[in-house]
Amino acid sequence: MHLTDFLDFEAIRVGLPGGNKRKLLQMLGQMAGTRLELEPDAIIETVAERERLGSTGFGNGVAIPHGKVDGLKRIYAMVARLSEPLDYKAIDGQPVDLVFLLLSPPEAGAEHLKALAAVSRVVRHGPTLEKLRGARSRDAFAAVLMGADERDAA
């Protein structure tokens, strides 16, 4: 599975205001709910519930909030680069400025894990992170992600 299989390229946000973790998750939930025509509160609660189990701050300034949402028909992801890094209680203690929201249908056990692995492969690559942080537009950001996906497919 590759990131491009489930990433909503139209929902990429560059320079999204972060504020704090709670506000960020609410903003992402609202955006995803609108894009997916689902109740944003259900998305927000699902992601917040997962965060209560432990931070999804992956390290290196990246967070991957995720959860399984009733009514969702397919795996879905959106990504944002924040205008200012925020304290996300990440595993390495570093502030977060790249956020990948990953949502899956409740029955997508193995597929959800494969999608998480696809995101993880992209964000473990230091040069890709540098390029994402330097991308000035949504199109440039998308091009970096597509290039990273192609690199991982090779």
C-alpha positions in Angstrom: 0.0 0.0 0.0 1.2 3.5 -0.9 0.4 6.9 0.5 -1.0 8.0 -2.8 -3.6 5.2 -2.6 -5.5 7.0 0.2 -4.1 10.6 0.6 -6.6 13.4 -0.3 -4.3 15.7 -2.3 -7.0 18.4 -2.5 -6.9 18.6 1.4 -3.2 19.3 1.7 -2.7 22.4 3.8 0.5 24.3 3.9 0.8 27.0 6.7 -2.1 25.7 8.8 -2.3 27.6 12.1 -1.7 25.1 14.9 -2.4 26.8 18.2 -2.4 23.8 20.5 -2.9 20.0 20.1 -6.6 20.1 21.0 -7.4 22.9 18.5 -5.4 21.3 15.8 -7.3 18.0 16.1 -10.6 19.9 16.1 -9.5 21.8 12.9 -8.4 18.6 11.2 -11.6 16.8 12.2 -13.7 19.6 10.9 -11.9 19.6 7.6 -12.0 15.8 7.2 -15.7 15.7 8.2 -16.5 18.3 5.4 -14.4 16.4 2.8 -15.9 13.0 3.8 -19.4 14.2 4.4 -19.2 12.8 7.9 -20.0 14.3 11.3 -16.8 16.1 12.4 -17.4 15.5 16.1 -17.3 11.7 15.5 -13.9 12.1 13.8 -12.6 14.5 16.5 -13.7 12.1 19.3 -12.2 9.1 17.6 -8.8 10.8 17.2 -8.9 12.3 20.7 -9.7 8.8 22.1 -6.6 7.4 20.4 -4.5 10.3 21.7 -5.6 9.5 25.3 -4.0 6.0 24.8 -0.7 7.8 24.0 0.6 10.5 21.8 0.7 9.9 18.1 3.7 12.2 17.9 5.9 10.0 15.8 9.1 12.0 16.2 11.2 14.3 14.0 8.4 16.9 14.1 5.8 14.5 12.7 2.4 13.4 14.2 0.1 10.8 12.8 -3.2 11.1 14.6 -5.4 8.2 13.5 -8.5 6.3 14.3 -11.4 4.2 12.9 -14.6 6.1 12.1 -18.1 4.6 11.8 -19.6 5.4 8.4 -16.3 5.7 6.6 -16.1 3.6 3.5 -12.4 3.7 2.7 -9.1 4.6 4.2 -8.5 8.4 4.1 -5.6 10.6 4.9 -5.0 14.3 4.8 -1.8 16.2 5.7 -0.9 19.6 6.9 2.3 21.6 7.5 1.7 23.9 10.5 2.7 27.6 10.3 4.3 27.2 13.8 5.4 24.0 15.4 3.4 23.0 18.5 4.0 20.9 21.6 2.3 17.6 20.7 3.9 15.5 23.5 5.7 13.6 20.8 7.8 10.5 21.6 11.1 12.4 21.1 9.8 15.6 22.9 10.2 17.7 19.8 7.5 20.1 18.6 5.4 19.0 15.6 5.0 20.8 12.4 3.9 18.0 10.0 0.6 16.2 10.7 -0.8 13.3 8.8 -4.5 12.5 9.8 -5.3 8.9 9.0 -8.9 7.6 9.2 -10.1 4.1 8.4 -13.4 2.2 8.5 -13.9 0.1 11.7 -13.4 -3.2 9.9 -10.1 -2.2 8.3 -7.7 -3.8 10.8 -4.9 -5.0 8.6 -5.4 -2.3 6.0 -5.3 0.4 8.7 -1.9 -0.9 9.8 -0.7 -1.0 6.2 -1.7 2.6 5.7 0.1 3.6 8.9 3.2 1.8 7.6 2.9 3.7 4.3 2.8 7.1 6.1 5.6 5.9 8.4 7.9 5.0 5.5 7.5 8.5 4.0 8.2 10.4 7.3 11.2 8.3 8.4 13.2 9.6 5.4 15.0 12.8 6.5 15.5 14.3 3.1 11.8 13.9 2.4 11.0 15.8 5.6 13.3 18.6 4.7 11.7 18.9 1.3 8.2 18.9 2.8 9.2 21.7 5.2 10.6 23.7 2.3 7.7 23.2 -0.1 6.1 26.6 -0.7 2.7 25.5 -2.1 0.3 22.6 -2.0 1.4 21.5 -5.4 5.1 21.4 -4.4 4.2 19.6 -1.2 2.1 17.0 -3.2 5.0 16.5 -5.6 7.4 15.7 -2.7 4.9 13.2 -1.3 4.4 11.5 -4.8 8.2 11.4 -5.2 8.6 9.8 -1.8 5.9 7.2 -2.6 7.7 6.4 -5.9 11.0 6.0 -4.0 9.4 3.6 -1.5 7.8 1.6 -4.4 11.2 1.0 -6.0 
